[in-house]
Amino acid sequence: MKFNNILTIPVFILGLLISSVSQAEKVIEQVPSDTPKAEAGIVDQGYQIGPEDVLSISVWKEEGLKAEVLVRPDGGLSFPLVGEVQAQGKTTEQIQKEITARLEKFIPDPVVSVSVLKVVGNKIYVIGKVNKPGEYPAGRYVDVLQALSMAGGLTPFAAENDIKVLRKENGKDLVLPFRYSQVQKGQELDQNIMLQSGDVVVVP
């Protein structure tokens, strides 16, 4: 009897372990390997959604109303029961309120959550004599100084007082001057504007 008990216990435990591993594998299989992840630190509550951004939208206690949604090039998105929502230019809070209002026709007191998983559409560009020229996500409010910092700062040969911000507005090209030495000294701080998606900071 003692010998049988000694064998029975390990077999029983082994069965539990196999069952646990099997359940874990099922859970892992349910999570797509290419699920986009949030880019930490680049979005805030005031961030305005742009085309090709990826949002996570869910309704508490409603499993069928949970999705990762891509904002289309026209700025719109679709969500079950809600239909079409114009997301471009709106914050996650504004989208959350709009979806909540529409769902109230079908669900009493819906609790909606909207967050940005990935910023793709809104980008700024820093080119010229900086250490790391390139494109950068404008997922938070970024001014000219911050953009230059993101680009690794100016090189020793940069013309720091001839920096320009190129912007397209209503089909027209705008050139906004930026004198680095003045702003660095705390002078003419109105030059340190908040950048918009598509702005190009040129450092000659």
N, C-alpha and C positions, 0 to 999 in steps of 0.2 A: 504493500500500500504506500509506503513511504517513497519507494522508487518511482511509482506511478505519479505521485504528487509532484515530485521533483521535475519530471518530464512535462507534466501538464502545464505548470506555471510559465516556463519559458515559451511554450508554443502559444499560449494565450496572449502573452505580451507581444510576441512576434506578430500575431494576427492584428493586434491593435496598431502596431507600428506600420504595418503594410497598409491598413485602412487609412491611417493618418496621411501617409505619403500620397496615396491615391487621391484623397480629397484635396491635398495641397496642389497636386498636378492639375486637377480640374480648375482650381481657382486661377492658377497661373495662365492656363490656356484661354481663359476668358478675357485677359488683359492684352490687347494688341501690343506688339513689340514696338510699333512705330507711333505710339500715342504721343502727341506733342506735349512738351512739358513747359511749365511757366518759366519765363526768363526773369529770374529774381532781380528786383530792384529797378526795373525799367518802367513799371506802370504805377500810377497812383490814382486816386479817386477822380482827379480832374482829367485823366487821359481820354482823348476823343478817339473813338474807334475808327479805323481806316479799312479800306478794301484789303482782302486777303488775310486779315487778322483772324485768329481762331479763338472762339469763345466757348466757355463751358456754361451751359444753361440747365438748371435742374429745378424741379418742384418737389418740396418735401413730402415724403410718403406717397409719391406718385412715380413708380418705377418706369412707367411708359413715357414719362415726360422728363427725360434726362438725355442730353446729347451734347456732343462736341460739334459746334457749328462754324462753318467757314463763311466769312463775310464775302459776298460775291463782288466782282469788279464794279458792279453798279451801286455798291454800298448797302445792298439789301441782304436779308437772311430770312429763312422760313423756319417755323417751329410748330409742332403738332398743336392743333386746336386754336392756335394764335394766327397762323397764316403768315403773311408777309410783314416784315418789320424793317423800316429804314434805319440801319444802324450807324452808317457813316456820319461822323461829326457829333455823335452822342456819347455820353459817358455810360459806364455799366449801370450806374444808378438810374439814369433816365430810361435805359432799355428795360431794366428790372421793373420799374414802375409801369411802363407801357404794357409789358407782358402780363403783369399782375392784374391790371385793369381789364384786359381782354379775357383772362382766364376766369374772372369772377362770374362770368356768364355760365360756366360749366362746373366750377369747383368753389365751394364756400371757403373764403379766407385763405386763398393759396399763398404759400410761402415760397417765393421764387428767389433763386440765387443765380447771379450772373457774374462771371469773372473772365479775365483775359488769360488764355493759356499761352498764346504765342503772338508776338507782334511781328508783322511782316510788311504791312502796307506803308506805315509811316516811317520814313527814313530821312536823315539829313546827310549831307556830304561835306567832307573837309578835304580840300586838295591844295597842292602847292608845297611850300617849304615847312611842313610839319613832320614829326617823326613817324607818325603812323597814318598817312592819308588813306581815305576810304569812305565807305558808307557806314552809318551808325543808326541804330534804332532810336526814334524820337518818341519813345513810349512814355516819357515823363516830360515835364516842362524843362527844356534845355535852352540856356542862353548861349551867347557866343563864347564867353569865357569857358563855360563848361564843355562846349563842343571842342574847343582847342585843347582842353585838358584830356578829353576822351581820345583825341588824336595824338596824344603824347607830347604836346607842347610844340613851340616853335623851334626851328633849327637855328643855329648861330647866324645863318645868312638870310634869315627872313626879314622882309621889310615890314616891321611890326606896325607901322603907322599907315600902311597902304592896304590893309586887309579890307576885303569887301564881302558883303553878303548878297548873293544873287537870288532873286525871288520872282516867281511868276504870279501875277495877281490880275485876275480878270482879263487874261490873255495878253497882258503887258509884262515886259521885263523891267524889274526894279533893281537898282544898284544902291545898297545901303552901306555907307562907309563905317569903318571901325578902326579907331586909333588905339592900339593896344596899350601904349605907354600912358595915355591919359586915363583910361579905365583902371589900369593897374595902380595909379596914384589916387584913385577915388574921384577923378574929375570926369565931367561929361558922361555920367553913368547911363544916361538915356540911350547911348550907343549900344549898350549891352542888352540888345533886344532878345525876346523869347523867339526861338526859331520855330518855323512851321515845316510840316512835311514837304520835302522836295527842295528846301533851301540848300544852297551851296555856299560854303564859306571858302573863299579863295585867299590864300596866303602867298603873295608874290615873293 
